Amino acid sequence: MDTKQIAAILAPVILVAVMVPIFQALSRKYGKQSGWFIGLAIYWIIWGAFFSSTILGKETVKALVRPQKLEVKALLLTTIPMFLAAFGRFVMGIEYKKTSRWVYFGYLATAFGNGFFEEILWRGVYLVLFPGSIMFQTIWPSIWFGIWHYAPGLVSSRGRVWNLMGGAVLLGLFLGFLARGTNTIWYSIIAHTLTAIIMVI
């Protein structure tokens, strides 16, 4: 393995170790809701943007997020997590607590932020660095994608942190195999963003 691959394997462990106390400190200082928003912004900037562009290079990141020619089969696959999110949101009643119009728009913004930056980090980095390995291209980042959700889940899940983590692992695996099958993160960005929007509305 080269240095970048080793860094990508170790990065999730460091990410979780760093972000859990950051979310806790921010929620104590600014309240749970504001701390959650600020924590996500820090996570996007440091891990989604800075780490990903440092390890892959800006041009590779640009190529990853560049819109692709849409394929019907891939688009149909993006609807699977959306249906599951709709079931959770409208049948099981799982939703974000929206205390004001600004909070509602804040949650919508996080749907786009997570859909974009998380896909670069959790799918794009591993898609590029581990082209021949299902374990490190898909399974490893999906497991850690779920574990990472412990950090924001501590301050936002209202006691459902383990459900959040388990759901994130399953979503990560689906999006990882989608990215692997299409050799792009474009469809996983679409699926992740729309799924998150459904959970907000």
N, C-alpha and C positions, 0 to 999 in steps of 0.2 A: 504494500500500500504506500502511496505517496503522502506527503505532508498534508495536502488539502483533504484527502480522504480521511486521514486520521482526525484532522480538525473537525470535519463534518460528523464523524462518529461521536466525538467527545462533546461537541457543541450543545446537544440537547441536555446533557447532564449539567453542564455549567449554566445553561439558560434557566433550567428549573431551580437550581440552587440559588441563583441571583434574583430571579423574578418573584419567587414566593415571598421573601422578606420585603421586597420593594412594594408589592401589592399590600402586604400587611401594614407597612409603615404609612403608605399613602392613605389607606382606608382609615387609619387611626387619626391622621392629621387632617384630612379633608372630608371624612365621611365615606361610607361604603360606595355610594354611587359615583361621586366625584373621583375618589381614589381609583375606582375601576376604570373610568374613562382615561385618567392620566396614566395609569399603569399600562393600558393598551397602547397609548400613544408612544410611550417609552419603548415598549416591546417592538412596535412596528419600526421605529427609527433605528434602534440598535440592532435588532436581530433580522427583521424583514428587509430593511434597506441596507444598513452599513455592513453587517456580517455577510449577507448574501452577495452584495456587489464586491466586497473585498475578496471573498473566496472564489467567486466565479468570474469577476470582471464585469464592468458596466455594460460592455457590448453583448456579453452572453445573457445578462439579465434582460437587456432590451429585446434581444431575439426571443427570449422565453415568453415575454408578455406581449409581443407583437401579435395583433389579431391574425388568425389563420383563416384559410378558406373553410367555410363551415361544411361539415359532413353530417348527413342526416342521422346515421347510426350513432355517432358520438353525441349529437345533440339529444337524441332520444335517451341515451344513457344518463345525461345530466338531469333528467326529470326524476330518476329514481330517488335520490336523496330529497328532492323537493316534495315528492309525495309523502315520504316518511316525516319530513318536517311539518307538512300540513296536517298529518294525522296527529302528531304530537301537539301541535298548536291548537287545532280546532276540535279535536276529539278528546284528547287527554287534558287539555287546558294548560299546557306548559307555555308560559309567556314571561316576558320581561315586565317588571313593574314600572309603568310609565306614569310618573307623578306630575309631569307638565309637558307642554308642547316642546320645550327645549330638550328635555330628556328623551322624548320620542325621536326628535331629529338626531340627537346624539347617538341613539341606538341604531338608527338607519345609517349614520356615518360609519359606525363600527362594522356594519354588515359589509360595506364596501372596503373598509380598511382591512378587515380580516380576510375577506375574499381575495384581495390583491396580495398583501404582504405575507400572509400565512402560506399562500400557494407558492410564492417565490421561495420562501424558506423551506417549508416541509415537503414540497413536491419538487420544485425546480432544482434546488441544490443537489438533491439525491438522484434525480433523473439524469443530470449532467455528469456527476462524479462517479456514479456506479452503474454504468450502462448494462453490465452483464450480470448483475447480482440482484435477484428478487429480495433477498434478505436485507441488503443495505439500501437498495433503491426504493423499496416499498414497505417492508415489514418493520424494520428498525425505526424509520421516521414516523410511521403510523402509531406505533406503541408510544413513542415519546410525545407525539402530538396529543395523545390522550393524557399522558402524565402531566404535560405542560398545563393542561386545563385545571389542574389542581390550584395553580396560582390565582387566576381570576375567579375560579369557583369558590375559593375560600371566602371571598367578599361579595359574591353575587348569587350563588346558587340556592340560598335559603335551605341549607341542609341536604341538597341533592348533589353534592360535589362528586360522589362516586358514579351517579347516573350520568352526569355531565362528562366525566372522564371516559366511561365506557362507551357512550355514544360517540365521543370524539375519536376513539380508536377505530370504531366501525366506519365512521365517515372518512377518516384518514386512509384506511385500507381501500375503501371504494375509490376515493379520489386518486390514490397512489396507483392503483391498477388502471384507472382511466387515463392518467398521465402516461403510464408505461405503454398502454395499448395504442395511444394516439401520438406518442413521442412529442407531446407538447403539454404545457400547463394551461393552455388557453381554455380548454373545456372544464378543467377543474376549477379555474377562476370563476367561470360562469356558474357552475353548479354550486360552489361554495357561497358565492355572493347571493344568488337567488334563494338558496336554502336559508341563509341568515336573514334575508329580508322577510321571508315567510314567517320566521319565528318572531319578528318584530311587529308586523302589522296586526 
